[in-house]
Amino acid sequence: MKLFYTPNSPYARRTVLAVREFDLPVELVDVSPLAAPDNILRDLGPGGKVPALQTDEGAFICETLLILNYLDGLSGARLYPGNAEMRAVVMQVEGIAALLMDSLFVRSHENRRDSSEQSPSLIEKETERAAQCYDALEDVVERFGRVMHMGSISTVAALGYAD
């Protein structure tokens, strides 16, 4: 099984951290740069985006949450707790971290545009959204303790991207 990623993708970072943290039997394949004309992802699926997972059975799964769901099955359900209440808390944290990642990603792309084409209102909106996410994460982080799961992995990935 192969997980295709690029080191600078915050979305791929979540899947790579899960594979490493839970020692899953997945080969990590760096496909940088994505824009290269011979990039293998163009031959495997229509999206050409990371992360992407090719299973041993030949299925090609794209989209972070779908890949994480598949990896949870491989891990013996260690990425998400079996207890419904704890699972909900983990998913709450994961959702906040994903919102933070999305906000940082949008703002990063907007800041790379020529200054005459940037939207100050969009940058302000995403700055506010990120601040709200940081506050929300701070409020819930105590609830999940030191156990590694997708809430904590997603938080680490988002904060790493913010850095």
C-alpha positions in Angstrom: 0.0 0.0 0.0 1.3 3.5 -0.8 0.4 6.9 0.5 1.3 9.7 -1.9 2.1 13.0 -0.3 4.1 16.2 -0.5 5.8 17.5 2.7 4.3 21.0 2.3 0.7 19.8 2.2 -1.1 20.3 5.5 -3.7 17.8 4.4 -1.2 15.1 3.6 0.6 15.8 6.9 -2.4 14.5 8.8 -2.3 11.2 7.0 1.5 10.9 7.2 1.4 11.5 10.9 -1.3 8.8 11.4 0.8 6.3 9.4 3.9 7.1 11.4 2.3 7.4 14.9 0.4 4.1 14.6 3.2 2.3 12.6 0.8 1.3 9.8 2.1 -0.9 7.0 2.1 1.9 4.4 4.9 3.0 2.1 5.2 6.8 2.0 5.9 8.2 -1.5 6.9 11.9 -1.8 5.5 13.1 -5.1 7.0 16.6 -5.1 6.6 18.7 -7.1 3.0 18.1 -8.0 3.2 20.3 -11.1 5.8 18.0 -12.7 4.5 16.6 -16.0 5.6 13.1 -15.1 3.9 13.1 -11.7 2.7 9.6 -10.9 -0.6 10.9 -9.5 -1.8 11.8 -13.0 -1.7 8.2 -14.0 -3.4 6.8 -10.9 -6.4 9.0 -10.5 -8.3 12.0 -11.9 -7.6 14.5 -9.2 -3.8 14.7 -9.1 -3.9 15.9 -5.5 -2.4 14.8 -2.3 -2.9 12.9 -0.1 -3.8 9.9 -2.1 -3.7 6.2 -1.0 -3.3 3.3 -3.3 -4.4 0.1 -1.6 -2.8 -3.4 -2.1 -6.1 -4.3 -3.8 -5.6 -1.5 -6.3 -8.2 1.0 -5.0 -7.1 4.6 -5.3 -8.5 6.7 -2.4 -8.2 10.5 -2.4 -9.4 13.1 0.2 -8.0 13.2 3.7 -11.0 12.1 5.7 -11.6 9.1 3.5 -8.0 8.0 3.7 -8.1 8.4 7.5 -11.3 6.4 7.7 -9.5 3.6 5.7 -6.4 3.8 7.9 -8.5 3.6 11.0 -9.7 0.2 9.8 -6.0 -0.9 9.3 -5.1 0.4 12.8 -7.6 -1.7 14.6 -9.7 1.4 15.3 -6.9 3.2 17.2 -7.2 6.5 15.3 -10.7 7.1 16.7 -12.0 5.8 20.0 -14.7 3.2 20.0 -16.6 4.9 22.8 -19.2 7.2 21.2 -18.8 10.0 23.6 -15.0 10.1 23.3 -15.2 9.6 19.6 -17.4 12.7 19.4 -14.8 14.7 21.4 -12.0 13.5 19.1 -14.1 14.4 16.0 -14.8 17.9 17.5 -11.1 18.6 18.0 -10.3 17.2 14.6 -13.0 19.4 13.0 -11.6 22.5 14.7 -8.1 21.6 13.6 -9.3 21.1 10.0 -11.1 24.5 10.0 -7.8 26.1 11.2 -5.9 24.3 8.5 -8.4 25.4 5.8 -8.3 29.0 7.1 -4.5 29.1 7.1 -4.4 27.5 3.6 -6.8 30.1 2.2 -4.9 33.0 3.8 -1.6 31.7 2.6 -2.8 31.5 -1.0 -4.3 34.9 -0.8 -1.1 36.4 0.6 0.9 34.9 -2.4 -1.2 36.8 -4.9 0.0 40.1 -6.3 -0.9 42.8 -3.7 -3.2 44.5 -6.2 -5.2 41.3 -6.5 -5.4 40.4 -2.8 -8.7 40.7 -0.9 -8.1 42.5 2.4 -11.5 41.5 3.6 -10.8 37.8 2.9 -7.5 38.0 4.7 -9.2 39.7 7.7 -12.0 37.1 7.7 -9.5 34.2 7.7 -7.3 35.8 10.3 -10.4 36.1 12.6 -11.5 32.5 11.8 -8.0 31.2 12.7 -8.0 33.2 16.0 -11.4 31.6 16.8 -10.0 28.1 16.0 -7.0 28.7 18.3 -9.3 29.7 21.1 -11.6 26.8 20.5 -8.6 24.3 20.5 -7.3 25.8 23.7 -10.7 25.2 25.3 -11.0 21.5 24.3 -7.4 20.4 24.4 -7.6 19.5 28.0 -10.4 17.0 27.3 -8.3 14.7 25.2 -5.3 14.4 27.4 -2.1 12.7 26.2 -3.7 9.8 24.2 -2.8 10.0 20.5 -5.7 10.0 18.1 -6.9 11.9 15.1 -7.9 15.0 17.1 -4.4 15.4 18.5 -2.8 14.4 15.2 -4.9 16.9 13.3 -4.0 19.6 15.8 -0.3 18.9 15.5 -0.6 19.0 11.7 -2.5 22.4 11.8 -0.1 24.0 14.2 2.9 22.7 12.2 1.4 24.3 9.1 0.8 27.5 11.0 4.4 27.6 12.0 
